[in-house]
Amino acid sequence: MTLRIIEPGPLSLIQDLGRYGHQHMGVSPGGPMDEQAFSWANHLLDNPLNDPQIEINLGSFHCEFLRPTTIAITGAEMSAMLNGVAIQPWQSYSIHTGDQLSFKGARIGVRAYLAVRGGLDIPEILGSCATVVRDQLGGLHRDGKQLSAGDCLHYPASKPVLTRQVPDVFIPEYGQDITLDVIPGCQYEWFSRQERRRFFNSVYSVTAQTDRMGYRLSGAAIHCHQQSLISEGIALGAIQIPADGQPIILMRDRQTLGGYPKIGCITAGSLSKLAQCQPGGTVRFVKKDLYEAEAEYRVEKQFFCA
């Protein structure tokens, strides 16, 4: 009962929703960069929300299924093919023994998600199988390594079920010109009104220095009147402003402590949007009320957990 990796692509990782409760020991949570796409993939298969999946970065992925099952594909458009026939993301598909699935390079977006009915059988470490390469934790062999050619991932065989697709209204439009919602942080008042105005009125570019740890942006420099800060815990989506004034948005594999002032934090929905933006894309920021953002996130979570 195996999924065999033929070609892993540049960075294909096992992810669940993340490894929590260990940041005080310096352990990054990990988890899917695009939580919305990840959640839809499991939802299409009636899987528990936390079931492990493969996060395929940039494409060039190829695998073979050695037992019948049903799969779901969400996220970036990578010209997926099942046995050489083009298929679309945001749908589930019946799989027979010997079927092969392949992805070309990412055309729209950055990351695609592959879920299998019943979930992949991946060993956990510290309560999660999420792969964090920098921490050498999680993944198929619990050592933080990305998937390699020849790796075999087990899953429970199952009879074909009725296939589904995500309604068009819920399929996000990934783009290269995005607007991110920002919740002002506890150091927001450290930035002058002029600097805050510059931050929200400027357009930033996503640089090539982007990965699962953080997205570095380039644009109008933002200055904080106080640079001396005792290192403190860092939240997912925090927007650090280092000495050069160029924002850094911290993502799933972020360090657990940091000493740069933070002007705010982007929302969960904006995190998924940013995770699908390729280098060279442009970013704008708008202010978001904390309670409104929390209410929206609760509604989304209740939908997937129902």
N, C-alpha and C positions, 0 to 999 in steps of 0.2 A: 504494500500500500504506500506507493512512493511517488513523489515528484522529483524528477532528476534534472539538475541544472546542466544544460549543454553549453550555454554561453551566458555568463552572469552580467555582462555590461560593466560600465565603469564603477558603479557603486550600488549594489543591490543588498538590502539589509532586512533582517527579520525585525519587525516592530510589533509591540502591543501598545497599550496606551501609556506605558512608561513605568519607571521604577521610583516609587515615592516613599518618603519617610527616611531617607538616608542622606539628604543633602548636608546634614550636620557633620557627616563624615567625608564630605567632598565628592559625593557620588552624584553625577548628573542624572536627571530623570530619563532622558531619551524620549522615545515615543515618536509617533508619526508627525512629520512636518506639516502635513495637511490633514488635520484631524477630521475635517468635514468629509473629505473623500474617503478616508479610512473608515469612518462610521457608516457611510452609505454602503461600502463594499460588504461589511458584515451584515448590515440590515437587509440587503438584497437576498441573503442566504439564510436569514433567520438565525444567524450565529449570535452567541453572546457578544456584547459590544467590545470586550477586551480580547477576543480571539486573535492569535498572531496572524500576521500577513507578511507579504513581501513588499517592501517599498522599493520601487524600481526608479533609479535616478538617471535621467537623460536617455534611457532606452538601451538599444542593442542587447536585449535580453532574449533568451531562447530556452525553453524547457520542454520536458516530455512527461506525460502523465501515465503511470503504469497501472492505475486502477480507475474504474469509473467514478465520477463525482460530478458536482456542479461547481462552477467557479463564478466569481464576479470581478469585473475590472472597472476601476474608477480613476479619476484624476486626469493627468496630462494626456493629450492626444499624441500617440506614438506609433500610429499606423499599425495597430495590432493585427495579427493574422493567426487564424486557427486552421492548421493543416493547409496553409497556403492561401486561405480565403480571408479576405479583409473582414474584420469585425469592428464594432464600435464600442467605446468605453461607456460606462454608466449603465451596464447591463450584466445579466448573468447568462451563462452558457452551459449546456450539458456537455460532459466530457466522457469519452469512451477510452478504453485501454489503448495506449499507443498514440493518442492524440498529441500533437505538438503545438505549442503556443510561442509566438515570437513577436518582438517589438522592434521597430526601427528607431531612429533617433527622435527625440522629442521635437515636435513641430509647434505645439501650443502647450505651454506649461513646462514643468520641470520634472514632476514626480507622479508616477502612476502606482496604483495599489492593486495587488492580486490576492484575493481571498479565496479559500477553498471551503466548501460546505463541511461543517464539523470542526473547522480550524486545523491549523498545522500543529503537529505534536512536537513542541520545542521545549527542551529542559529550561527551567527557570533558575535564576540566581538572584538573591535578595528580592524574591517575590515577583520577578518579571523576566521575560526573555528579550526585552528591548535591547537592541544593539547600540552600544556607545563605544565607538572605536577608540577614542582617546582614553577612556577609562578601562579598556580591555575587558569589558563586561557584556554579557548577553550574546545572542545569536545562536546559531546551530550548535556550536561547540562550547558555548559559555565564555569564550575568550575575546569577544568583541570584534572578531574578524568578519569582513564582508563575505557574501556567498561566493563560492568558487566553482569552476567547471568540475563536474563530477559529484558535487554534493547531492545528497539524497535527503529529502524532507518527507517525513511520514504524515499521512492523513487518513482518516477513516473512509473506507470505500462506502459509497452510497448509491442508491438507484437514482436515475434522473428525476428531477422535480420540475414543476412548472417554472419556466424562466420568467424573469422580471426585468423591468428597466425603470430607471429613475425618471419621474415625470419631468418634462422639459423645464417647468417653472422652477424646479429645485436644482437644476444643473448650473453650476457657476460658470461665468464667462471669464476665462483667464486672459489677462491682457498685459501689455507692456507699459501701460499708463494707468497706475492705480492710486486710489485714495485710501488711506489707512486711518481708522478711528483711534484717537489717543485719549487715554484717561490720565489727567494730570497726576504726577507723583508727589511724594512727600517733600521733594526738593524743588518742586515747581517754582516756589517763591524765591529761590536762590537766583533765578534768571530774571533780569530786568524786563519791564514791559516791552522795551524795544527789542530785546532778544527773543522774547516769546512771539512777538508779532512777526519777526523775521522768520522764525521757525515755521509758523503756520502759513506764511505767505510765500514760502520758497518752494522750488521744485528741485528734488534731489534725484541723482542717478544711482542705480544699483551697480556697484563696482564688481570687478571679477573676484575680489576678496570676499566671497560669500560661501558659506558652507552650513552644515547643520549646527555649528556653534553660534554663528552670528552673521548678520548681513551688514556690511560696511557701505555707507552711502557717501556720495560726493555732491557738494553744493555749497550754499551759503554757510559760512562758519558761524556757529552759535557759541557765545562765550558766557561763562558762568563766573560771577564775582568771587566765588569760593571754590577753590580747587582742592583744598586740603580736606580729605574725608576719610574717616576710619572705615576700613573694609567692612562691608555688610552683605547680608544675603541678597541674592538677585532673583527677581521674579521673571517668569517666562514673558517675553515681549518687552522687557525693559529697554528704554532708549537711553543709552549712555552717551554722554557728551565728554569726550576726552579733551586733552589740552589743545589739539589742533582744531577743535570745534566741529569735526565731521561726525555725524551721528552713527552709532552702532546699535543695531537692534538685535538683542540676544534671543537665540532660538533654543531648540530642544536640547542640544548638547552643550549648553552654555556652562561656563565655570560657575561654581556655587557662591563665590564671594567676589566682590569688586569694590574698587575705591573711587570710581569716577562718579560725578553727580549725574542724576537721571532726571530728565525733564518730564518723563511720563512713561506710560506703558501702553502698547497697542492691544486691542481686544482680541479675543479668541478667533473671531471671524476674520479679522485683519491678518492674523498670523497665517491662516490657511491661504489667504489671497497672496501674501508676500512670498510664501513658500513656493508658489507657482510662477513667480516673476523671474525671468531670466536676466543675467547681467546685461546692462545697457538700458533696462527699463527705467521708467521715471516714477517717482513717488511723491505724493502730496499728503499732508497731514491735516486732519480736522479734529477739533475737540469733541469728546464724547463724555456724557454724564455717566458716572460710575454705576448708579442704580439702574439706568436704562440698559447699559451693557450687561449687567448681571442678569436682568430680567430676560434679555434676548438669549443669553447662554443657557439659562434654566429651561426656557421653552425648547431649545434645540435638544438638550440632554433628555428632557422628558419624552420628546418625540422618538428618539432612538432607543430609549429604555422601555417604551411602552410594549 
